[in-house]
């Protein structure tokens, strides 16, 4: 496990700052405590490679400790989100690997999803055009998804002779759109149009292509300006409670809320309410 050695400014308390991080295999920009991560191979519809997979995994792992970034937007350059694993750079070489090598690869791709779900920052996917295969999984692993009417999301693993259970799809997708709808998409590999994705609850909202990124960044900025410690706790509870019974979940939320009540943000909100002012949250 590596956390971008030499590229993150380390701070006391196992914290770091990633505002100055220079990505090698995609674009990474930070503004107003919002990081925008752009898959940047538009001539190929932004496919993933072994290197970009690994860098994404390591970056999201590092984001768990970055206190200067409070929300993340992930998008694709040009008019597409991500076409999945690059046919020439990934799919071809995979046909030459033995079973241990294949398992090392599939565990690595799964680790990317684990890292996205484990980082405390809300992740917003801004999805236009093609969103297929591993690209669809990247959007699925986000906390919120904004799309366009022309977007096409496809979990197309069965189209290439693979199971639909890739990178957590069988666990995540039914929780977003329901078991029956998820089963249809994972069995058939068909594309889900943007309007259908919004109707099914996959997209939180649809936007015109030229407005999509700005809408996602505006939401991310609003979250970054809010009680970010509490947002991180909300994300953790949303993740952990999938594996809890109701009584266990209620107890976990009691503990989580008591922790949040001890934060300065909670006290700021109270005093601002009494003074009829808007609270200025600082995430502590």
N, C-alpha and C positions, 0 to 999 in steps of 0.2 A: 504494500500500500504506500503510495507516495502522494504528497500534497504540494505539488508544484514547487520544488525546492529552489530557492533563490529568486522566486518571482513574487512572493508574498511578503509584505512587511510584517514581521512578527511583533506582537505586543504582549504585555503581561496578561496572565489569566488565560493562556491558551487561545488568545484572540489574534487576529491578523487583519490586514487591509489588502484588498485586491483591486483597488481603484486604478492602480498603475499596471495591472497585468496586461501583458502583450500576448495575445493568442497566436498560435502558429498555424492552425488549420481551420479557422473561422474568424469572424470579426467579433470583438468584444469592446463595448463602449459603456462608460458609466457617466450618468448625469443625474444630479439630484438624488443620489443614493439608489438609483434604478440602473441595473445592468441590462443592456440589450445585447443579446447573443445572436448573431446572424450567420447562418450557414451560407457559405459564399462561393458556390460553384454554379452560378446560374446557367451557364452553358450546358450543364448536365442535369439541371433541375435539382441541384444541391444534394447529391448523394453523399453517403457516409463512407469513410475508408477506415482501415484498421487504426490509422493514426488519429483521425478525428474522433472515433469512438473512445480511444484511450484518453485523449486530451479532455473530452467532455466529461468522462468519468472522473478524472482527477480534479477538474475544475469544480464540479458540483460537490465533490468531497471537500475541497478547500473552502467552498462557500459556506459550509456549515460553521466555520470559525471566523468568517469575515464580518466584522462589525460595521464596516462602512457601506455595505450593500444590503438593502432592506427589501428589495423586490426584484424580480428577474423577468424579462421578456425574451422569449425565444422565437425566432422567425427565420424566413429564408429570403435570400436575395432574388431580385427579379420578380417573376410572377408565380413562383412556386415555393412551397414550404420545403419538402424533402422527398426525394424519390426512393429512399431506402438505401440499402447497401449497394455500393457501386458494383455493377455486374463484372467489370474487368478487374477492379482492385480488391474485391472481396469474394464475390460469388465464385469466380473462376478458381482462385487459390484454395477455397474451401473444398472443392472437389478433389484436391490433391492431399488433403490432410488425413491423418489417421484419427481414430476415435478419441484418444487423449487430447490431440490438438484441437479437434472440433469442440470437445467439452470445455477446453480452456477458452475458446472463443465465445461460446454461448454463455459461459459464466461471466465473462468480461462484459458482454452486452447487457446482461441482467444486472450487473453491478452499476451500470449507468442509471438504470431505472431506480435501483435502491438509493443511489446517491441523490437523485432528484426528489424522491419522496422523503428522504431524511434531512435535507437541508431545511432550515427554519423559514427561509424566505418564500413567500408565495411565488409560484412560477406561472406565468401567463403565456400561452402559445398563441401567436398571431398567424393564422393558417390561411393561405391563399393558394389556389391552383392545386397541383399534385401534392398529396400527403399520403404516402404509400409505404407499406412494409414497416421497416424500422422507423421511418419518418412518422407514420401513424402512431407508433408506440411512443415516440417522443411527445407528440401532442397529447396522447392519452395520459402520460405520466405527469403532465402539468396539472396545476390546481384549477385553472380557468382556461377556457378555450374561446377565442374570438375567431370568426371565420368570414368567408365571403360566399355569395350565392354560387359562384363558379368553382369553388373548391371541391375537390374529389378526394375523400378519405377512404383508403382501402387497406384492410389487413389481409394482404394477398398471399400469405404464406402457402396456402393450399394450392395456389396456381403454379407453384414451382415444386410441388410434391412434398411440402413440409406440413407439419401440424400447425394449427392455428394458435397453439399455446406458447407463443414466443414472447420472451421478455416480460412475462407477467400478464399477457393479454387476457387469459382466461380468468384471472383474478380481478383485474381492473375494469375491463370493459363491461361485464354484467352489472357492476356497481354503478356505472355511469348511465347506461341506457337500458338495463334490464336483461334478464337471462335469455329470453327468446330472441330479442333483437340481436344481442351479442352473438348468440349461436348462429344465426343466419349469416351475419357478416364473417364470422370466423370459419364457417364451413364453406361458404361460396367464394370468399375473397372478392366479392363485388365492391364497386365504388359506392360510397354514400355521398350523395350530393349535399351541397351546403344547406339548402332549405330543409332537406330531410334531416340532416344532422342537428339543425336547430330545433326542429319539431320533436326529435327524439331526446333532446336534452344534452347532446354531445357538445354542441356549441352553446355558450352562454348568450351570444348575440351575433348577428350578422352585420357586416359593414361593407360599404363600397371599397373596392380594392385600394383606392388612393387614400382612404381614411383609416384603413385597418390598423396599421402600425401605430398611428397617433392615438387611436382609441385604446389600444392595449397599453401603450405607455402612460396614458392619462390614468387608467385604472391602477397601473403599477405605482405611479407617483402618489395617488391617493392613499394606497396601502402603505407606501414608504413614509408618508407623512403622518400615519396613524400610530396606534399603540403597537409597535412592531414586536415587542416581547410577547404581547398577548396574541398577536397573529401567529407567531411561531408556536405558541402553546396550542392554539386552535388547530394548526396543521398537524401537530404531533398527535392530538387527540383523534382527529379524523382518521389518521393512519392506524393508530394503535387499537381503536375501538372496533375495528373490523374483526378482531380476534377475541373479543370480550363478550360475556353475557351481559344482560341489562344491569343487574345489580353491581357487577364488577365495573361496568362503564360509569355508572352513577358515582361510585366511590372514586374512580380515577378522576372524574370531572370535579368532584368536591376538592380533591387535593390540588388539581391544576388551578382551580379558581382561587383557592386560598393563597397559592403562590402568587398569582396575579394581583390579589388584593394587597399584597405586601410591597408592590412596586411603587416607585415614585409617580409613574404615569397615572395610576389609579387615584392617588392623592391629588395630582394636578387636575384631573378631570373633576373631582369633587369641588375643589376650590374655584375652578373656572365656572362651574355650574352655579355656585353660590354667588359669584360676582357677575353672573350673566355674561360670561365671556366664552370664547371658544378655546378649548384646551390646546396647549402646544405640547404634543407628545415628543418624548426624547428616547423612547425605547429602553428605559431603565426602571 
